[in-house]
Amino acid sequence: MKTINTLALTVAVVIAGCDHRQATEAGTATAPATAFVRVQDGHFELNGRPYHFTGANYWYGAYLAATDPERLTRELDLMAAQGIDNLRVLALSEQSSLSRSVKPAVVNAPGQLNETLLQGLDRLLAEMHARDMKAVLYLTNFWQWSGGMSQYLVWHQNAALDDPDVSGKWDEYIESTTDFYRCAPCQKQYLDTAATLTQRQNTITGTPYRDDPTIMAWQLANEPRSGGATYNATRATDYIRWVQDSAETLDRLAPNQLVSTGSEGLAGTQQQADVYLQAHDTDAIDYLTVHLWIKNWGWFDSSNPESTYPVAVDKATDYLSRHIAFAKQQEKPLVLEEFGVERDGGSFSPEASTEYRDRFLALIYKTIEQSSRTGGPLVGSNIWTFGGYGRSNNPEYQWRPGSDFLGDPPQEPQGLNSVFDTDTSTLAIIRKHSDSLKN
């Protein structure tokens, strides 16, 4: 039995259900639509069988459900037709004055939630359930585009954070945002809100979130980082403690569902393997996550693709291999939950070609397929990112309130990484990969 930490005591937790790490016993499996994803012997299981998935990031799913349910159903049908059966979704956003944060937000202020957007999340989960899809819901964001951790510091410490989209001071933003891990009232609000969401009853299905098998996992945050350019062991320890304490609380709040961190891997822990491994070294975290960004990390240049792509492939392969080794060490599944490449030439237009994106996608999918065939830990992925039928409505390709939601969040050019309905070559690669995993 785990020891209850003082952080967890700030939340009213109702204990129910069995331990989610125990696989369904033989002969008691339920139909796929009502089965929870489990972890058994370091592997995902669903309905008593191995669970391998082809997923997408769909951060705006609840927003779209609240504002354009017709487009939502079309996009879910489009994804289902390509074999996409797992969606990583933003569950909670925070109202912020930062210039490129999405508006409106789910959390307007401490204790004040936007019921319209929550009902959008209800609808999204109901529509996903009807298509036998699974959801991974992340509960805040390290980055500014959905308010995120920095907004908690504004609420509880009157922090006057510099807007990184205006100043360009990203390392300063990263360092200051890690103060969230040491802010006790921030943690109380974060965990209280998580408790409210896990106990919410879906207004469409009537099912409490914590009892809904559509939700595969709760995720602590999108890309929580331990610090910026300069490593500090004390601050890294605070990060590790936050990860483990928060995961243990979520584990008790929703014992039938999985818990993950949303970590980028080494890129999110200042290249410190010990920090990544120690943070995940708890039974409350069911699987490891890793993100892979060959452009953002300076490995690939779309203006010089022929000479930079081979180098990017070598570095990406090595990065992914290291995290596969970490997952084997901890005997947990591994999910590559963010990866993608911009359109050729750095274009944002849906009409631009996607040769290098498609090449990279096929390479990564081949790695996942090999891991799946050989019993390795890497058996699922979520491409970044799905844009579906959305389109940017201004020549600057910037998101503004009222614009179509795309997979590219508000701080990025709209169309940068989005996979649109017209990207037939990319969709065909996704479909082929999904078929391979199922077979």
N, C-alpha and C positions, 0 to 999 in steps of 0.2 A: 504494500500500500504506500502511495506517495505521501510525503509530508506536505501539508497545505502551507504555502508560504503566505506571508502577511499581505503581499500584493493581491493575491487571489481573494483574500477575505473582504476586500472592498466591494466584491460583487456578490449578489445573492444568486446562488447556484442551486439548481434543483438537480439532484443526481437521479439519472434514470438510464435504463438499458444496460446491455452487457458490454464488456470490453471490446472495442471495435477491432482489436488486433487478432481476435480469435476468428478464424475462418468459419464459414457456415458448415455445420456438421453434415456428413454424408446423409442424404435422404431427406434433408430439411430445407433444401434450396427452394427459393421462391422464384416467381417469374421475373425476368430481367427488369421490368418496369418498376418493381417494388423491392429490388435488392440493393443493398448498400455495397459500395466498393470496399473491400477489406485488404489487409496486408497479411500475408502468411509466408513465412520462411523467406522473407526478403523480396516478395513478389506481390503484385496486385492480383486480386481475385474478384470476380463478379459472378454471383450465382454459382459458386463452386468451381468456376473455370478461370484460366488465366485471362487477365484483362489487359489488353494492349490497345492504345487509342491514338487516333489522329485528331488533333485538336486545333483550335484557333483562339487567338486573343480577340475578345469582343467586349472591350471595356464599357462601351456605351449601351449595352443591351437593355439595361433597366431604363435608361433615358429614352431610348427608341420606343420601348414598350409603352412608356407614359405619354409620348408625343405623336407617334406614328405607328400604331399597332399593325396596320396593313403592310407597311414596309418590313416590320419585324417578321411577320409570318412568311413573307416572300424570301427574306434572307435566311431564315431558319430552314426553309424548304430547299433553298439553293445549297446551303452547307450540307444538309442531310443527303442531298443527291450526290455530293462529292465524297461522302463517307466521313465527314467531320462529325464527331459524336461527343466532343468534350470542349467546353467553352470556359475560358478564364475571364472573369467579369469583375468590374469594380462594383462593390456592394455599398460602400460608404465613401462619400466625398464631403469636404468641409468648406463652408462658405468663406471665401477669402477675397481680399482686396488686391492680391497679386494680379498683374496685368493679363496673364494668360492662363488663369485658372478657370475651369469650366463653371458656368453659372446657368441655372441654379445649382444648389448643392443639397445633398441628403441631410447633412447636419448643419443647421442654420446657426446654432449656438449650443453651448452645453445644455443637454437635456431637451433640445428643440429639434425635432426631426420633420422632414418634408414628407408628408403622407402620400402625396401624389407620386413622388419618385419611388417610395417604398411599394406602392401598389403597382408601379411599373415593374419592379423586381418580382412581385408576386406573379404578374402576367408572364414575364420572361420564364420563370421557373415552371409555370403551368404549361406553357407552349413547349418548353424543352422536354418536360415529362411526356408529353404526347408524342414526341419524336424519339423517345428513349435516349436522350442526351444526358450527359453529366456536367455539372457546373463546379468550378473552383471559384470561390468568392473571397476576394481580398478586402481587408477591413480598414485599411488606410493606405497612404502612399508616402514614400520618402520624398517624392518629387512634388513640385509646386503646382502641377497642372490640374490636380483635383483638390487643392487646398493642402491636404496632407499634414504631416507631423509638425511642420512649421506653424500651421494655424493653431494647433493646440498650445504652442508656446506663446502665441499672441494672446490667446484667451486667458491663460493662467499665469503668465509671467510678464505680460505687457511687453513682449519682445517686439522691437522695431526692426524686423528683418529686412535686409536689402533685397530688392526684387532682382533676382539673377537674370531674368530676361531683359531687364533694362540696363543693369550695371555690368553684366557679364562676369561677375565675381562668383563663379560656380564653386570653387573650392571653399570660399568663405561660407557660402550657403550650406554646403555639405557639413562643414564642421559645426556650424551653429545649429543645424537641424538635429544633430546627434544629442543635443541637450534634452531632447524629448525622452530619451531613455532614463534620464535622471530626474525628471519632473514628476513628483508624486501625484499632484492633482491632474496632470495630463494623463497619467496611467489610470487613475480612477475613472476619468471620463471615458477613456478608450475602452476599458474593460466593461464598464457599465453599459456602454452603447453596444458592445459585442453581445452582452447578455440579453439586451433588449431584442436584438436582431435574431439571435438563435432561438429565443422563446416566442418570436412573432408567429401568429397564425396566418397563413396565406389566405387572403380574402377571396381567392378564386377556388382553391382546392380544399380549403379548410384544414390543411395539414400544417402543424407547427414546423417551422424551419428545421429544428433539431431532429425531427422525425421524418424528414423528407429525403428519400434516397436519391432524388435528383441531384442533391448537393453531395458531390464526392468529397469535397474538402473545404475547410476554412483556412484561409491564409493570413498570416500576421499582417503583412503589408506588401505593397509592390516595391521590390528592390530595397529593402532596408539595408543601410550601409553602416559599417562600424566607424568610419571616419573618412577624412579626405586624403590629401597627398602625404601628410606626415603621420606616421604611425605612432600611436600613444597606447601603451599597454594597459594603463588604468582605464582609459575610455573604452578600449576594446573589451575589457572585463565587464564594464557596464552594459555593453551591447550583448554579450553572451548571456548575462543574467536576465536582461529584458526578454531575449528570445525564449529562454527556457521557462521563465515565469509565465509569460503570456501564453506559450504553448500549453503549459500544464493547466492553466485556467480554461482555455478553449476546450481542452480534452475533457474536462469535467462538465463544461456547459453543453457539449454536443458529443456524447460518448460513442454514438453510432457512426459518426463521420470522421474522416481523416483530418489531420492537421499538418500544414506545411508552412514554410517561412516566407517564400517568395524571393529568396536570395538569388543574386546573380552568380554566386559562387565566389571564386577568388577575387573577381573584380569588385565584389561587394564587401570584401573583408581585407582590403588593402594588400592583396596578394599574400595574405598570411594563412597558410593551410591550417595551422593550429586553431586559429579563430573560427574558421569555417567548421572544422570538425568538432570543436568543443561546443559551439552553439547548437549543433544538431545532435549532440550526444545525450539525448534524453528519450525515453520511451514515449513521451508526449508528441514527438515529431515522427510522423509515420514514413515520410519519404523525403528525399533530397531534391532540390531544384537547382537548375543552372540556366543562365542566359548566355547568349553568344552573339556579339555585335562586331562584325569584322570591319565595318566602316567607323562606328563610333570610337572604337579602340585604336584607330589609326593603322589598321592592317590592309585596308582596301580603299582605293581611290577610284571612284566611278569615272573620273576624267582621264584616268590612265589605267584602264582595267587590265589590259593584256599583260603588263609587267607586274601589277600588284596582286592580281587574283591568285597566282600560284603561291605566293608568299602567304596570303590570307588563308588559303586552304591548309597549308602546313601548320600555321599557328592555330587555326580553329580545330584541326584534328587533334593536335597536342592538348589544347585546352579541354576539349571534350573527353579525351582519354584520361586525363588526370582526374576528372570528376567521376568518371565511371569507376576508377580505382578507389576513390573516396567512398562511393556507394557500396562497393564490394567490401571495403573495410568495415563499414558500419552495418552491413547486411540489410540494406534498405533499397527500395526501388529509387530510380532516378528519372526525373522528368525534365526535358529541355523545353522550358515553357516560354521562352522568347528567343526568336532568331529570325532574321530576315535580311534582305538587301534591297536598297532603293532601286528605282527604275533606271534603265540604262541612261548614261549621260547625266544623271542627277535630276532628270525631269520629274515633275509632279503630275503631268498630264496622264489621264487614263489611256490615252492613245499611244504613249511611248512604249517602246519594246521592253522586254524583261528577260533578256538572254542570260545575264549573269545571276539574276535572282533565281531563275529556273535551274541553272547549273548548280548553284549552291544548295538549293532545296533538294534536288535529286541526290546530291552527295550526302547531305545530312540524313535524309530518309534511308539511304542505303545503309548507313551506320546503325540506325535504329533497327532496321530489319535484320541485320546481322546479329545484333545484340538479342533481339527477340528469338531468333532461331536457335541461338546457342545458350539460352538461359541466362543471359546477362541482365544487369539491372536497368538498362536504359530501354524502356518499352513504351514510352509515350512522349508526345510533343504538342506544343501549341504554337503555330506559326504567328509571327507578328507581321501583319495583322490583317484582319478582315474588314473591308470597307463596303462590300456588297454593292447596293444600288445607290449609295450616297455619292454626291459630287460637290466639289468646291464651287461656290457661287461668286467668287471674286478673283480678279486677275492676280492678286498677291498670294493666293492660296493660303490665306490666313483664316482661322476659325474665329467667328464672332457669334454672340448670342443670336439664335435664329438660323444659323447656318446648318446645313446637313451635318449630322454626326458621321465621322469617318473613323477608321481604325487608328489613324494618326491623332493623338490627343492634341489639345488646343495649343500647346507650346511649339508644336512641330508644323512644318508646311503640310497642308492638307493634300494628301496624295503621295507623300514621301515613301511610305512603306505599305500602303493599303493595297490589298488584293481586291480588285473590282470584279463585278459580274462578267465583264468583257475580257478578263484575263484568261482566255481559254487554255493557253498552254500551261499556265500555272495551275489552274484548276484540274487539268488532266493529270499532272504530276501528283497532286494531292489525292485524286481518286485512285490512281494506280498504287500509291503507297498504302492507302486504306485497304484496298483489296488484298495487298500482299500481307498486311498484318492479320487480317481476318482469316487468311488461308494458311 
